Every structure is written in structure tokens, then in C-alpha cells.
Amino acid sequence: MPTVDPLILDTCSRLFTEQCSAAVVNAAEDGDWPVELWTAIEAAGLSLAWVPEKYGGVDGSLADGFAISRAAAAHAAPVPLAETLLAGWLLAEAGLDCPTGPMSVSTTVLTLDSEQRLSGSAKRIPFAAKSEYLAVLACTQRDSLCAVLVPCSDLNISPHPNLAGEMAADVAFTNNMPIAVINCRPDQSARLSQMGAVMRSQQIAGALAHILDQCIEYAGDRQQFGRPIGRFQAVQHSLAMLAGEAAAASSAADAAVRAMEQHGLDDPRTRIAVASAKVRSGEAAGAGAAIAHQVHGAMGYTHEYSLQHYTRRLWSWRDDFGSESVWAVQLGNQVAAAGHQSLWPVLSDF
């Protein structure tokens, strides 16, 4: 795993253990915003980890931010922490100050007219119905790309829960006036998609690690025919397969972070690592969730038992920022562009 400040890991472990119980997750799905959880996250500086101090953040590393989102995923935190991290990264990259409060982000490029009014629409923005701000990209009439910060109170938001029970939303922009606009790189949409893909890969790895521990514990406690079900060879085989999927997702996600840190987002080696991470973690999400429910049987589907908090998030996250099929095409294009002589050096660099 990339090097992460151990103080951040300790803070995340303590905070999410204390503040993110299964009851909090269920209450959030019923519409109760977890005030204490989000307040603790902001007080610890976790939500703006990728934002430099001069823009209102704490100037953490790439690995720090991804580790924070992974820890939150391992506790099924029902808040837009990952989305706020991404929004903060996008705004800071463009040189904008970052506000406090929950934010979300969209890779859809909108239109910005000569009076700096936004128009367009974006589908399935995660947590848009519970965010205070959206960080988006918009194209001007002169075809330049801008990073834009918009207050959600001014937007036409149509909320609908995603598979994870999070309040995603379709958002219509009808001549909305942003509170901040600044030119950014012309390829920033692709770079944001890369960041989002690795973010979801890290979250999938965190959720799978929790599910593996939960399945091992359940198999050791659940009695059938006079002994724990974990002693049956078929169950042991399933747990071994789940461990393999969790390890594969973790390895692929960490390789992408290392490539980002060593080579930057624009390097072909990074693009291959990012695409590989999203494809492999997505496959692991589907296979891992299926195995976990097989081990738990009917218990895993009950509202009171927390397994479904994680498996539903796995099913939702695998489609965010591009599904496996989308990134598989990009991976193929990157490998073809690299050429046969460059392929092995790229793979061995992971």
C-alpha cells in the first residue's frame, strides 16, 4: 500500500468506529443526516485532505486522501466524504478556495455562456441531494474549460436513492450563476474521471476487506449440524475465493495510487494502472458480494444486519465514473498505443 500518514489512519479508525454504527447508516438511508459524523470528519480535516492550506485545506498527499475514503468505505459511512475529497481536488487544481460543508462532483461538462450562467444537466450525481455545493466543469463559448463551484440551493435537483441507499440526484442547470469560475486544463474532465475511478476502486477495496472479516466471523459463529459452518470445506473454499478477490482489488487500487504518485496523471503508465484498477475492482465487487451472501444465506439480506450496507455499495460503486466495460475499452486503447515493446515495462512497473 502507498505510504500513508499513520496518524491519519488512526484518526479514521477511531472516528468511524465511534461515529458510524449500523444504526447511523440505517438512519441516514431513512433521511436523517448524520450531523455528528460529518462534524467530526470536518473537525479532523479529513474532508479537504487534498486541498492545500492556502485554499482552505490541510495539504495531504494523494495516498492520504485515498486512504481516508477507503477507511470510510470499510465502515459504510453514509456521507459524501469521497465526493467532497474529489470536489476539493478539482477546485484546488484550478486554484479556487474550497468551502466547508459536504460537496459532490460531476464529470459531465456543462455550458457556460458569456454572462457566466450555467446550462445543461447531469445524471446520477452521488449525494447531490445532500450536498451544499457542486464542483463541475463547464465549457465556454470560446471552447475553454472552466472549473465551477455552484451552491446546491440554486439548482433543480431530482433526488433518487442509488443502490447504496445514498441520495443521488439528477440535476438540471438552468442559467444558474456560479459563485466561482476559473479556467482549468483542457483535459481536466479525463483527469477527474481518473481520480474518480481510483477513488471508487479504493472504496471497493475497503468494503471488500470489511466483508471478508465479517464473513470469517460469521462462519466461525454460525452453527450447523453441530459445528461452525466455517469448518465445512465448501464454506472454506468460498472464504478463500473471497479473500482472493479482496486482495486483487486492494492490489490493483494501490498500484493505481502508486502510479499517480510516481508518474502523475498524464503518464501512459498511470492511465493503464487506473483502467486496470477500475476493471479489476469492479469484477471483485460483483464476485465478492455474491460470495458474501452465499456464506451468510438469508441473514445477509435483512435490514438489521449490516452486510447489505456493504454489498449494495459495491454494486453501486462499480458503475460510478465508468463501468468495467468502459474502462476495459480504455485499457485496450492504452495498451495498443503503448505498443508491444513498451507493454512489459509498463506492467512490471506496477
N, C-alpha and C positions, 0 to 999 in steps of 0.2 A: 504494500500500500504506500502511496506517496507520503512524504513526511508531513505530519500534521502536528501543530502545537498541542502537547499533551494537556495543557490547561483547558483548551477548547473542548477536547474530548471529555474531560472530567466534568466540565460545566454542563455539557449537553446531557451526559448520562444522569447527572443529579437532577437537572431541571426537568427533563422529560419523564423520569421515573416518578418524581414528586407531583408533577402537574398534568400528566397525560394518562389518566386511567381509562379503562374501557368505558366507564360511566361518562367521562368527559367526551369521548368520541361519539357515543350514542346521543348525548345531549346536543352536540354540535350538528349531527345529522337531523335532529328534530328542530333545528333553527336557533339554538341557544349559542351565541358567540362565546367562545372560551376566553373571557376577559383576562382572568388571572394568568392563563398560559401565555397569551400574546404579550401581556405586560411584562412578564418575566423574560420572555425572549428579547424584547426590545431593551430592557434594562441591562441584559447581559451583552448587548451589542451584536447579537447573532444575525439579526435580520439585514444589517448593512455591512456584513463582513467583507464584501468585495469593493466597498466604496472607500476611496482614500479619505484621510482625515479632513483634507481641505474641502471636500464635498459633503461632509457630514457623517462619514463612516468611520470604520476602525482599521482600515487598511490591512485586511487579512490576505493571505495567499489564496491562489486558486484551490489548492488542496484543502485549506481550511474551510472554505465555503462549501465544497462538495462533501466534506466530512460532516458538516453541520446538517446538511439536507439528508444525508444517509442516516445519521442518528435520529433525526425526526421521523424518517420513514420506518425505522426499526421500532418506533412507538406509535405508528399510525397517527401522528399529530394532525389534527383536523384544522390546520391553519395554512395560509399561503406563504409559508416560510421560503420554500424553494422558489416560488414565483417572485417574492419580494427580493430575494437574492439576485435573480436574473434581471429584474427591472432595475435594481441598483447598479448592476454591472453595465447595462445598456446606457443608462443615464450618465454614469461616471465616465464611460468610454467616450461619450460625446462632450464631456466637460460640464455637465449640469449638476447643480446641487440636488441632493436627494432628500425628500421629505420623510418624516416619520409616519408610521401607520402602515397597514397592510397594502401591498400593491400587487398587481398582476401584470402580465406582459403578453403581447401577441406578435406572431411573426407575419401576420397579414400586413401588407403595405397599403396604407390608405392614401388619399389625395389631399393635398394642402393647396388652397387657392391663394391668389395674390394678397388677400386680406388675412392670411394665416388662419383660415377656417377649415376644419376637417370634414371630410365626407367619405362615405364608404361603410362597409360592415365587416365584422369578424365573427366567426363561429366558434363555439365551444371554448371560450376563453376560461381557463381554470380559475375558480374563486372570484370571477369578476363581480358576482353578486354580493360578495362580502369584502371587497376591496375599497379603499378610499381613493386610489389613483390607478390609472393605467399608463404604462410606458409602451409606446407604439412607435412604428416607423411610418413615415409619410413621404410621398414623392411630390415635389413642387412642379409648377408649370414649366420650369426650366430643366426638369428631369434630374434635379439634385435630390439626394435622400437626406431626410432630417429625422432626428430623434425628438419625440414629442411626449410631454407629460400632460395628462388630462385628468381632471377631477371626475370621479365616477358619478357624483351628484348631478352632473350636467348631461349625462348620457341616457339614451334609451336602451335600457337593459332588460332582456327577456331571460330570467333565470330558469334553469332546469338542472337538477342534480345529475352528475355523471355516475358511472358505475360505482365509484368510490363513495358516493353519497355526498360529495363536495358540491358546493353551489357554483357550478359553472354557468356560463351565460352566453347567449348571442347578443352582440352589441351593435347598435346602429349609430353611426356618427352622421349627424345632420347639421352641418355648418357650426360645429362646436368650436369654441375658442380655447386653445390650449393655454396653460399657464406658463409653459416654457417650450421653446423651439430652438434647435440648433442643428447646423449641418453636421453630418457624420459621413463615414466611409461609404462609398457606393456599394460595397459588398457586405454591409453590416447585417442585412437580412439573413444571408447564408451563415455568417458568423454567429448570429443569435440562435439559428436553428442548431448549429453545432453545440453551443453551450447548453441549449435545452435538451438535446439528445443525450449528452453526457449526464446532465442533471437527472433525467429520468432513469438512466442506466444505474447511477449510483443509488437512487431511491429504490429501484427494484432489488439491487444487491442487499440493501439494508433490510428490506421487508423479507426477502428470502432467508436471510440469516436468522431473523426472529422466528419465522415459520419453522425452520429446521429445529431450533431449540424447543419450540412448542410441541412439535411432533415427537421428538425424542422423550420429552417429559410425559406427554400423554401416553405414549406406547409403554412407558415404564410403569405408569399408574393404572392403566385400564386392564382389568382382569377379564379373562375369557377362558373357559374350560380349566379353571383353577390356577392359571398362571398369567403373568403380564403378556399382553399381545406382542410386546417388543421381543419376546423370546421366539416367536414364530418366524421361520425362515422367510416367508413371503413378506412379512412386515419389515424385517431387517433388510431385505433386498430393496424394498421401496424407500426406506430411510437412506440407504446408500446412494440410490439414484437421486434423491432429493439433495443430499449433501454434494453430489457431483454437479448438479445444476446450480446450486448456490455458489459453489467455488468457481464455476465457469463464469457466472455473471459478475462476481466480485473481481476476478482476474481481468476480464475484458474491460470493465468500468475503470479499474485502476490504471490499466495500460493507456486508456484514453487520456486520463488526467496527467500521467507522466509525459505523454507525447505533447500535450498542451504546454506543460511547464518547460520542457526541453527545447521544443521546436517552434512553439507559437501556433496560433490557429490557422495560419495560412500555408503551412508546410504540407506537402502531399502526404508525408508520413502521419501527420496528425489527422488528416481527413480520412485516411484508411483506418486508423485506430478508432476514430469516433464512429464511423459507419459500422465497423466490426462490433463495437461495444453495444450499439443500439440493436443490431440484429441478434447478437448472442444473448443479451439480457432479455430481449423480448421473447425469444424462444424459451429461455429458462423460466420466465414468468408464467407462461402457459403450462409448461410441463410441471413446474414446481407446485403451482396452485392445484393442479389435478391430483398430484401425489398426496399433497397435504389433506385434501378432502377424502381421498381413499383411506388414508390412515385413520382419520377421525370419524368416518362414517357420518351418520345424520347429525351428530353433535356439532360438526363444523359449520353447519348451515344455520344454527339457531342464533337469534338476535342477541341473546345474553352472552354467548361465547365469543371470544374476540377473534377467532381465526378468520371469520369473514371480513373483518375490518381490513386485513392484510391482503387476502386473495382478491377482493373487489378492487383494491388499489392496484394490484399487479395487473389485472385485466384492463384497467383504465389507463395506466401509465404506459403500457406497451404501445398504445396508439398515439400518445401525445408526441408532438414535434416530429411526426413521421413514423409510420409503422415499419415492421421488419421489411416488407416488400419495397417500400420507398427507399430505405437505406441500403437494401441489397442491390438495387439498381445503381445507387451512387457508389457503393463499394466496387461493383463491377467496372464502372466507368473509371474510377480511380486506379484500379489495378491495371486496366488496359492502358491508361495514359502513362503509368509508370514504366511499362514495358517489362519484358521477361528478365532483362539483365538487372533491373532495379528491384524486382519483386522480393527476392530472398533477403537482401539487405534491409528492406523495409520491415519484413516480417520478423527478422531476427533482432531488430532494434527494439521491439516491444519487450 
